[in-house]
Amino acid sequence: MIKSTIKWMISKTPWRIVRTQSSSERFVQGAAIKHNSQYGWDEKFGNPGITGQYLSPARKRLNEYTLNLIDESRRIEDAEFFADVGCGLGHLLEEAQRRFQNVNYFGYDFSSVGLEAAKLRCSEVVFEKHNIYDPLPRKHHITVCSQTLEHLQHPERAAYNLVRGTADGGIVVFTVPDGRLDQYKGHIQFWSPESWETWVEMVADGRTFSCHRMEGGTAGGANLLAVIKC
């Protein structure tokens, strides 16, 4: 009752309540660059204490929101090839497979440990080890890169690869945390809603695009998304 009253009172002001991450969530052993290396991700994906909590309620909401946005932009079941680049443990692909059949799904990641876990989760998906800075091995009609760009030193190089690796008439979808709320020290990039739109316009390189913001997301409470039409 007290908590609800406080939330109601604050809702009448310009202020907002944001959950501050604990020191264990914020602290990353070593520099962010090391944390985001292939070794760092293999170590993370090999830790049951981390992977067991990876699919949080916020991440589930983001995956559902992302798939809904994709399906509104280009019907998923009309796409022949659907790729998740930086697929990690395969949770988004698992949800996509459950909801949309008769699609060829591909998952790409540079972590061998993450890919092995993803293969157990999604046996019918084609998984391949791949460096996001290299061109994709095939063209896809839907290319998703969710919660990955913020971990990269050169996200624009990755984004250009993904746009070029998408078939004509296809779409590319990016998701990142809202940098105004993101406190995670393992992230390298922090976009605000304003800088996100500017950045997406740059990598879209004249293509039609739209930007979106989702409340109740990961890494502090909100996510930024973009859809680029190729």
C-alpha positions in Angstrom: 0.0 0.0 0.0 2.8 2.4 1.0 4.8 1.5 -2.2 1.7 2.1 -4.4 1.1 5.5 -2.7 4.7 6.6 -3.2 4.6 5.5 -6.9 1.3 7.4 -7.4 2.7 10.6 -5.8 5.9 10.5 -7.9 3.8 9.8 -11.1 2.4 13.3 -10.6 5.9 14.9 -10.7 8.5 15.1 -13.5 10.5 12.5 -11.6 10.7 8.8 -12.2 11.7 5.7 -10.1 14.6 3.7 -11.6 16.0 0.6 -9.9 19.7 1.1 -9.2 21.7 -2.0 -10.1 23.5 -3.7 -7.3 27.3 -3.5 -7.0 27.5 -7.1 -8.2 25.5 -6.2 -11.3 27.5 -3.1 -12.1 30.9 -4.4 -11.4 32.8 -6.1 -14.2 36.2 -7.7 -13.4 38.7 -5.9 -15.6 38.0 -3.4 -18.4 34.9 -3.5 -20.5 37.0 -4.3 -23.6 38.3 -7.5 -21.9 34.8 -8.4 -20.7 33.5 -8.2 -24.3 36.2 -10.3 -25.8 35.5 -13.8 -27.1 37.2 -15.2 -24.0 35.0 -13.0 -21.8 31.8 -14.2 -23.4 32.8 -17.9 -23.4 33.5 -17.5 -19.7 30.2 -15.8 -19.1 28.1 -18.3 -21.1 29.9 -21.1 -19.3 28.8 -19.9 -15.9 25.5 -21.6 -14.8 25.0 -18.9 -12.2 24.8 -16.3 -15.0 23.1 -18.2 -17.8 20.4 -19.5 -15.4 19.3 -15.9 -14.9 19.9 -14.7 -18.4 16.3 -14.9 -19.7 15.0 -12.3 -17.2 11.3 -11.1 -17.4 12.6 -7.8 -18.9 14.5 -9.8 -21.6 11.4 -11.9 -22.3 9.4 -8.7 -22.8 12.0 -7.2 -25.1 12.1 -10.4 -27.2 8.3 -10.4 -27.6 8.3 -6.7 -28.4 11.0 -7.1 -31.0 9.3 -10.0 -32.7 6.0 -8.0 -32.8 7.8 -5.0 -34.3 9.4 -7.2 -36.9 6.1 -8.9 -37.8 4.4 -5.5 -38.2 7.2 -4.3 -40.4 7.6 -7.4 -42.6 5.5 -10.6 -41.9 7.9 -13.1 -40.4 6.2 -16.1 -42.0 6.7 -14.6 -45.5 10.5 -14.4 -44.9 12.6 -17.3 -46.2 15.7 -16.6 -44.1 15.7 -15.0 -40.6 19.0 -14.3 -38.9 19.9 -13.4 -35.3 23.4 -12.0 -35.2 24.9 -12.0 -31.8 22.4 -14.7 -30.8 24.0 -15.6 -27.6 22.1 -18.5 -25.9 19.4 -18.5 -28.6 16.4 -17.2 -26.5 15.1 -14.9 -29.2 15.3 -17.6 -31.9 13.5 -20.0 -29.6 10.6 -17.6 -29.2 10.6 -16.8 -32.9 10.5 -20.6 -33.8 7.6 -21.1 -31.3 5.5 -18.3 -32.9 6.5 -18.4 -36.5 6.9 -21.7 -38.4 8.0 -22.4 -42.0 11.0 -20.0 -41.7 14.7 -20.9 -42.1 16.3 -19.6 -38.9 20.1 -18.8 -38.5 22.0 -17.9 -35.4 25.4 -16.3 -35.5 27.8 -15.6 -32.6 31.5 -15.6 -31.9 31.2 -17.5 -28.6 31.5 -21.3 -29.1 30.1 -21.8 -25.6 27.1 -19.7 -26.3 26.4 -21.5 -29.6 26.6 -24.9 -28.0 24.0 -23.9 -25.4 21.8 -22.4 -28.2 22.0 -25.6 -30.2 20.5 -27.5 -27.3 17.7 -25.0 -27.1 16.9 -24.7 -30.8 17.8 -28.0 -32.6 16.3 -26.9 -35.9 18.2 -23.6 -36.2 21.4 -23.4 -38.2 24.1 -22.0 -35.9 27.4 -20.7 -37.1 30.4 -19.2 -35.4 30.8 -15.7 -36.9 32.7 -12.5 -36.2 30.2 -9.6 -36.5 32.8 -7.4 -38.2 33.0 -9.9 -41.1 30.4 -10.1 -44.0 27.6 -12.6 -43.4 27.9 -15.9 -45.4 24.4 -15.4 -47.0 21.7 -12.8 -47.5 18.7 -12.8 -45.1 15.3 -11.4 -45.4 15.1 -10.5 -41.7 18.3 -9.7 -39.8 18.1 -9.0 -36.1 20.9 -7.8 -33.9 19.5 -7.5 -30.3 21.4 -6.3 -27.3 24.8 -6.7 -29.0 25.9 -3.3 -30.5 26.4 -1.8 -27.0 29.2 -4.3 -26.4 31.2 -3.4 -29.5 34.0 -0.9 -30.0 33.0 -0.3 -33.6 29.2 -0.8 -33.8 28.9 1.1 -37.1 31.2 -1.4 -38.8 28.9 -4.3 -37.6 25.8 -2.4 -38.6 27.0 -1.7 -42.2 27.8 -5.5 -42.5 24.3 -6.4 -41.4 22.6 -3.9 -43.7 24.6 -5.1 -46.7 23.9 -8.7 -45.6 20.1 -8.3 -45.9 18.2 -9.1 -49.1 16.4 -6.4 -51.1 13.0 -5.9 -49.6 14.2 -7.2 -46.2 14.6 -5.5 -42.9 17.3 -5.1 -40.3 16.3 -4.6 -36.7 18.6 -3.4 -33.9 17.9 -3.2 -30.2 20.1 -1.6 -27.5 19.6 -0.3 -23.9 18.5 3.3 -23.4 21.8 4.8 -22.5 20.2 7.5 -20.3 19.2 4.6 -17.9 21.8 2.0 -18.6 24.3 1.6 -15.7 26.0 -1.6 -16.7 29.8 -1.2 -16.7 30.2 -4.1 -19.2 28.7 -1.9 -21.9 30.9 0.2 -24.2 28.3 2.2 -26.1 25.5 4.3 -24.5 23.0 5.8 -26.9 20.4 8.4 -25.8 17.1 8.4 -27.8 18.4 11.4 -29.7 21.9 10.1 -30.5 20.3 6.7 -31.4 18.2 8.2 -34.2 21.2 10.1 -35.5 23.3 7.0 -35.5 20.6 4.8 -37.2 20.2 7.5 -39.9 24.0 7.3 -40.5 24.1 3.5 -40.9 20.8 3.3 -42.8 22.7 5.4 -45.5 19.6 6.8 -47.2 17.3 3.8 -46.6 14.0 4.2 -44.9 14.1 3.6 -41.1 12.1 4.1 -37.9 13.2 4.3 -34.3 11.2 3.1 -31.3 11.5 3.1 -27.5 10.3 0.4 -25.2 9.6 1.0 -21.5 10.2 -1.8 -19.0 13.2 -3.2 -20.8 16.7 -4.4 -19.9 19.7 -2.7 -18.4 18.0 -0.1 -16.3 14.5 0.0 -17.6 14.1 0.9 -21.3 15.4 -0.1 -24.7 15.8 1.6 -28.0 15.0 -0.1 -31.3 15.4 0.6 -35.0 14.0 -0.9 -38.2 15.8 -0.3 -41.5 14.2 -1.3 -44.7 16.6 -2.6 -47.4 
